[in-house]
Amino acid sequence: MTILPIRTVGDPVLRTECDDITVFDADLEKLVADMLETMYDVEGVGLAGPQVGISKRIFTFGNIDGREGHIINPVLEVGDEPQEGGEGCLSVPGLSAATPRKNWARVTGVNYKGEPVVYEGEGLFARMLQHETDHLYGTMFIDRVEGEDKKNIWRKIRQADYNQVAAAVQGERAAKTSSGFGALGGSFGAASPTGGAQQPAAQKPGAFGI
């Protein structure tokens, strides 16, 4: 398995609506395994395709209520009841803020074999489903933040020293990234890097890829 480079805010792939996956082969199975390994390596609980430079509708998750999995071409449903809580993102290192979400969510899609899968839950699990599905439409948690929190987080992102923080995090991650990246295979062909999975680390709210 391969630890993949994680794209950070400012990379166009994070703002691009993803395409459906239509080919289910060994390359896709490897991508799922690599995304899970990468997610655990950086202590995330979710990781979406665009975050590793793959503009396809896929995300992985783990380390929430003992659940681990992946979903391809997900369709999201949410309930009416809101929940309070904060989020961060592996693609926005070092920043977090209160982010409005719904307390219940469900995704319906398929696994890497093309078999139907359904995942649903409340609280943090529902938050993760919403956060990761957003990535597949080019939306990030920083777009969901409201009021003064939104102003503050964007102010920090625009500051020169934030670029230094993001670059430092990327450098630390790059030291652990496999030199084999870029060999994902014909079905995916990872874009060039710019700017069994490991055991899960302890769950930390505010650490999404959360």
Solvent accessible surface area in square Angstrom, and as a share of the most:
residue,aa,sasa,rsa
1,M,105,0.47
2,T,16,0.09
3,I,29,0.15
4,L,4,0.02
5,P,27,0.17
6,I,8,0.04
7,R,8,0.03
8,T,8,0.05
9,V,32,0.18
10,G,73,0.70
11,D,14,0.07
12,P,102,0.64
13,V,20,0.12
14,L,0,0.00
15,R,101,0.37
16,T,63,0.37
17,E,112,0.50
18,C,9,0.06
19,D,87,0.45
20,D,79,0.41
21,I,6,0.03
22,T,113,0.66
23,V,78,0.45
24,F,76,0.32
25,D,52,0.27
26,A,78,0.60
27,D,37,0.19
28,L,0,0.00
29,E,82,0.37
30,K,82,0.35
31,L,0,0.00
32,V,8,0.05
33,A,29,0.23
34,D,0,0.00
35,M,0,0.00
36,L,19,0.09
37,E,24,0.11
38,T,0,0.00
39,M,0,0.00
40,Y,8,0.03
41,D,25,0.13
42,V,29,0.17
43,E,75,0.33
44,G,1,0.01
45,V,2,0.01
46,G,0,0.00
47,L,0,0.00
48,A,0,0.00
49,G,0,0.00
50,P,0,0.00
51,Q,0,0.00
52,V,0,0.00
53,G,5,0.05
54,I,5,0.02
55,S,35,0.23
56,K,53,0.23
57,R,20,0.07
58,I,0,0.00
59,F,0,0.00
60,T,0,0.00
61,F,1,0.00
62,G,0,0.00
63,N,25,0.13
64,I,2,0.01
65,D,112,0.58
66,G,82,0.79
67,R,79,0.29
68,E,96,0.43
69,G,10,0.10
70,H,20,0.09
71,I,0,0.00
72,I,0,0.00
73,N,35,0.18
74,P,0,0.00
75,V,97,0.55
76,L,59,0.29
77,E,73,0.33
78,V,66,0.38
79,G,20,0.19
80,D,132,0.68
81,E,111,0.50
82,P,97,0.61
83,Q,29,0.13
84,E,171,0.77
85,G,30,0.29
86,G,38,0.36
87,E,0,0.00
88,G,1,0.01
89,C,8,0.05
90,L,12,0.06
91,S,0,0.00
92,V,0,0.00
93,P,7,0.04
94,G,76,0.73
95,L,26,0.13
96,S,71,0.46
97,A,17,0.13
98,A,59,0.45
99,T,3,0.02
100,P,61,0.39
101,R,17,0.06
102,K,73,0.31
103,N,30,0.15
104,W,67,0.23
105,A,0,0.00
106,R,72,0.26
107,V,0,0.00
108,T,56,0.33
109,G,12,0.11
110,V,34,0.19
111,N,23,0.12
112,Y,55,0.21
113,K,126,0.54
114,G,33,0.32
115,E,85,0.38
116,P,118,0.74
117,V,26,0.15
118,V,83,0.48
119,Y,44,0.17
120,E,74,0.33
121,G,14,0.13
122,E,110,0.49
123,G,23,0.22
124,L,42,0.21
125,F,1,0.01
126,A,0,0.00
127,R,6,0.02
128,M,0,0.00
129,L,0,0.00
130,Q,11,0.05
131,H,3,0.01
132,E,0,0.00
133,T,5,0.03
134,D,11,0.06
135,H,1,0.00
136,L,0,0.00
137,Y,107,0.41
138,G,9,0.09
139,T,32,0.19
140,M,2,0.01
141,F,1,0.01
142,I,0,0.00
143,D,53,0.27
144,R,109,0.40
145,V,2,0.01
146,E,116,0.52
147,G,52,0.50
148,E,109,0.49
149,D,61,0.31
150,K,70,0.30
151,K,120,0.51
152,N,59,0.30
153,I,6,0.03
154,W,56,0.20
155,R,126,0.46
156,K,98,0.42
157,I,20,0.10
158,R,177,0.65
159,Q,81,0.36
160,A,76,0.59
161,D,80,0.41
162,Y,13,0.05
163,N,95,0.49
164,Q,125,0.56
165,V,70,0.40
166,A,10,0.08
167,A,59,0.46
168,A,58,0.45
169,V,35,0.20
170,Q,41,0.18
171,G,43,0.42
172,E,121,0.54
173,R,35,0.13
174,A,64,0.50
175,A,90,0.70
176,K,107,0.45
177,T,31,0.18
178,S,42,0.27
179,S,121,0.78
180,G,39,0.38
181,F,31,0.13
182,G,48,0.47
183,A,76,0.59
184,L,4,0.02
185,G,29,0.28
186,G,83,0.80
187,S,34,0.22
188,F,25,0.11
189,G,49,0.47
190,A,18,0.14
191,A,49,0.38
192,S,84,0.54
193,P,79,0.50
194,T,75,0.44
195,G,66,0.64
196,G,99,0.96
197,A,28,0.22
198,Q,76,0.34
199,Q,156,0.69
200,P,62,0.39
201,A,29,0.23
202,A,83,0.65
203,Q,78,0.35
204,K,99,0.42
205,P,111,0.70
206,G,25,0.24
207,A,25,0.19
208,F,0,0.00
209,G,0,0.00
210,I,1,0.00
